[in-house]
Amino acid sequence: MNVIKVNDDESLVWTEVEDPVCAAGEVLIEIHASAVNRADLLQRAGKYPPPPGSPPWMGLEVAGVILEVGKEVDGGRWKVGDKVCALLGGGGYAEKVAVPAELLMPVPKGLTMAEAASLPEVFATAWLNLVHEAHLQSGETAFVHAGASGVGIAALQIAKSLGARTVTSVGGSAKVELMRELGVDRIVNHHEESVDAAFDECLAAGQPVNVVLDCVGGEGLGTNLSKLALDGRWVLIATLGGITTELALRAVLTRRLRLIGSTLRSRSLQQKQQILSDLVEKLWPQFESGAIKPVVHRVVGIQDADAAHQILQNRENMGKVVLMIREEAS
């Protein structure tokens, strides 16, 4: 089979490797589409190696068709020919991948393979952090940084489905319009207004932020953590805005605040299985009804993976960028 490998100079090449072997407890997937994540850019730069046992090439989520079901897999659950999407530790930039059966989900009815490939990583990340870590409740206010990113769009739709008030930051008028289409309650265009002021506004209006999903970090974390509601939860999932900040610790004590660091990739198989089970039970019916929508910014061919990476690098995307490996299954 062919995969995308990274050369020593960080250029990409579509090259042949041996086919994966379907071990006990695994299924072999013929990949039709694989979505791009910012973690792929870090892995390409040598800063985010895949976990032990995962293929060394990039790709954290795919959609495709089952080619083989390994021993010890529940035969009543999965069979050859099933259309599935999957969460991976790595290996999605390829024609095939062997995946633990626990990391499979059915393709929601009515969705294309490109749309299905855009779901596992970002919706699992958003669900993990809003529900399992922050315990977001109906009536609370959730602030999601970078709302037009894949994780941002997933998190805002999940928060709305839970009955929360949603606030987000984006850059540019096109992204503001997308947020309006998604029904976000308060949109901050950080090219025109301050994110700090939005936290102040929520506090002054008697609707302080209860939960923050933060991929930025940096100075803004320290500036705004003390503005959370009593028992507020700030979940840090990336540090695109910097790795250091200054915290007013007294507010952490008096307001009973929690700063939570969280990543999905390093979680155990059992934890990931629970998250994916939640998605299928709670969110898949909403995808099938249209209440929650996948947002795909662009679909490109797998051999144009470098161009796909540039879209994320330049922060141009509104939603997911998807690599197409095969034509849509009939």
N, C-alpha and C positions, 0 to 999 in steps of 0.2 A: 504494500500500500504506500501512498505518498503522504507526507506530513510537511508542515512548515517548521524548519529548523533555523536557529539563530547562528550565524557565522561569528567568528572571533571579533569582527569589526561591527557587530550588531546588525548587519544586513540580514535579510530573510531569504531563504531559498526553499522551494518546493521540491522535495527530494524523496527518494524511495527508501523505505526501511522494511524490516520484517513485519508481517501481520501480527497483531496481538493474539495471545492465547487466552481462551475463555476458561478461567479456573473455576473450581467449585465455588458456588455462591455468587457467581458473576453471570452477566449476559453480555453478548457481543453485539454492538450496535453498528449498523451502517449509517454513518453520519451524513445528514443532508444539509445541516446548517449549524454554525457555531457562532456564538455572540462574542463580541470583543469587550473586555473589561480593563479598567485602568491598571489592575494588577498585572495584566499581560505586559504592559509597558515596563513595569518594574522588573518583571521576570526577564524580559528581553535585555534590560540593562544590567542583569546579574544581581539585582537587589532583592529578589523575592523568589527563592528556589522552591520548587514543588515539594510537597511532603514525601517522605519515604514511601516507595512502592508505586508512586504515580509516574506516568510517562514524563520524560524530561522536556517535551515541547509544550507550548502554551495552549490555553483553552480551558475555561472553567465551566462551560455549559454548552450543551448541544441538544439537537433534536434529530431524530432519525427513525430507523426501522430495525427491530430486533432480527439479527441473523442467526443467533444460536443462544440457547438457554443452557447454562452449565448445571452440573450436578448440585444437589442440595438447594436448588431454587424451587420455590413453590410453583409447580406446574399449572395450578389453577389461577395463579396471579398473572404470570407473563408467558407468552408463547411467541414463536417465530412469526414475524409479520406484523406484530403490534407496533403502532406508532407511539413513540415515547420521547420524552425529554429527560435530561439527566443533569445532575450536579456533579462536577468532577473536581478532583484534586489537581488535575492537569491532563493534557492529551487531547484537547478538543479540536486543535488545528490539524485535523487528519481525516482520512477517509473512513477509519474504523476506530473503535475504542472498546475495551473491555471494562465493564463497570459493575461494582457490587450492586446486586439487585435492590438493596435498600435505598439506593440513590436514584431510582427511576420514578418517574411520574408519567401518567398517560398524557398525550397531547390533548388539551381541552377541545371539545367539539367546536368546529367552526373556525379554528385557528390554523394558519399556514405553518409550515415547518420553520420559516424565518421568525414568525411571531412566537412560536413555542420555544425556539432556541433562546429568545430574549428574556425568558421568564426565570429559570431556576436560580441563578446566582443573585440577581438583584431582589427578587421577591423573597428569597430565603434570607438574605441579609437584612432586608427591611423588617420582615416578620420576627426574626431572631431578636433584633434590637428594640423594636417598639413593643413587642408582646412579651417575649421571654425575659429580656433584660430590664426594660423600663416599665413594663406592666401598664401601658397606656390605657386610660379609661375613658368611657363616654363622658362628654362634657368638659374634658381637659383640653388644654391648648398644647399643640405640638409644633415646634419650630424645626423645619427641615432645611438645612443648608444645601445649596446647589440643587434646587428643585427640579431643574431641567435635565439633570443627569439620570442615568438608568435607575440607580438606587433612589434618587430623589423622587422621581415619578412614581416608583413602586411604593415608597414610604408614604407619600401624600395620599395616594389612593387607599392604601391600607388604613391610614389614620382616619380618613373620611368614613370608611366602612365601619370603623369602630365607634363612630359618633363623636370624634374629636374635632375641635376647631383647628384649622390648619393655617400656618404662617410659613412663608418660604422666602429665600433670597435667590435671585437670578441676575444675570447680566445681559441686558439688551431687551428691546421692545418685542422682538419675535418670541423670546422666551416668556416674557410677561403675558403675551397673548395665549400661549400654550397653557400657562398656569390658570388663566381665566377659563379656558375650555375645560380644564379638569376640576373647576369649582373651588379652587383654593380661596380661602377667606381673606387673607392679607398677603399681598405680594410686594416684596421689596426689590426694586431694580437698583442694585448696588452701584450702577454707573451714575445714578442720579440722587440717591439718598443713602443714609447711613444704616447699616445693619444694627449698630448700637442703638440708634434712635428708635428702631422698631421694638427692641426689647423694652426701652423706656416707655414707649407708647402703650404696650401691652400692660405694663405694670401700672401706669397712671390710669388706664381704663378699667382697672379692677379685674383684668383677665390675664394675669401674669402667666408666663410660659411654664408649663409643668414638665414637659419633656423636650429635649433637644437631640436631634440626630445630626451629628457634626462630622463632616469629612474634611474640615478646614483646620481646626485647632488654632495654633498661633496666638497672637495677642488677644484676639476677640474672645477666646475662651475665658481668659482671666478677667477681661473687662465685663463680661456679661453673666458669668456664672452666678454672681451674687444677686442678680436681678430675677432669678427664678422664683416661682411660687414656693411656699413652704412644702418641704418634702420633694422638691424638684429633682429630676434625674437628667443628667447630661451624659449622653452616650457618644464617645469618641471612637470613630471607625477609620479615620485617616488623618494625615497632618499636611494637607496640601498647602496650608497657609503658614506653616512653620512648626518646629518641634519644641519651642520653648514659649513659656508665658509666665505671668506673675499672678498669683492667686491671693485674694483677701480671705484668709483662713477663718476669721471670726464669723463671716457670713455662712461659711460651710457648716460651722457648729450651730449657730443660732437658728438657721433656717433648715437644718437637718438635710442638707443637700448631698447628693451622691454623684460622683464623677466616675463613670464606668468605661473602662477600655475594653474593646470587643473586636474580635475578628472571627470570620466564619471558617476560613480554610483550615485552621488548626483544630477545629472541633472534632470530637470523636464521631465514629460512624453512627453510634446510637443517637447522639445529639442531632446529627444531620437528618437521620431517619425520622425523628420526631418532628422536626421543623417541616420536612417535606410532606409528612402525613397531615400536618396542620394545614398546609397550603392546599392540598387536594380536597380536604374536607371543608375548609372555610372559604377559600378563594376561587377554586376551580368552578363552582356553580356560578359565581359572579362573572367570571370570564365568559362562560357559555351564555349567560343572559345579557352580556354587554354592559353590566354595571361597572365592571373594572375592565380597562382596555390595555393591551400591550401597545407601547409606542415605539415604533421602529423608525429611526432617523434615516438610515440608508442601508441598502443591501448591496454588497460588492462580492465579486468572485474571490475565492480563497487565495488565488495567486496575486491578488491586489491587497494582501494583508497589510503591506506597508502603508498604502494610502488610507486604509481603515484606521491604522494606528495614528496617523497624522491628524485625522479628524478629532480623535480624543485628545491628542497632545495639544492641539490648538483650541480645545474646549469649544468646538463648533457644534457639537451634537446636541440635539434635543430629543432625548431618548436613546435607544440602543442602536449600535452599529453591528450589523450581522454579516458574517462571511458565508456565502453560499457555496457548497461543495458539490451538491447534486441538484438536479431539477426537482421540483415539488413532486412528492409521491401522489399517485392517483388515488 
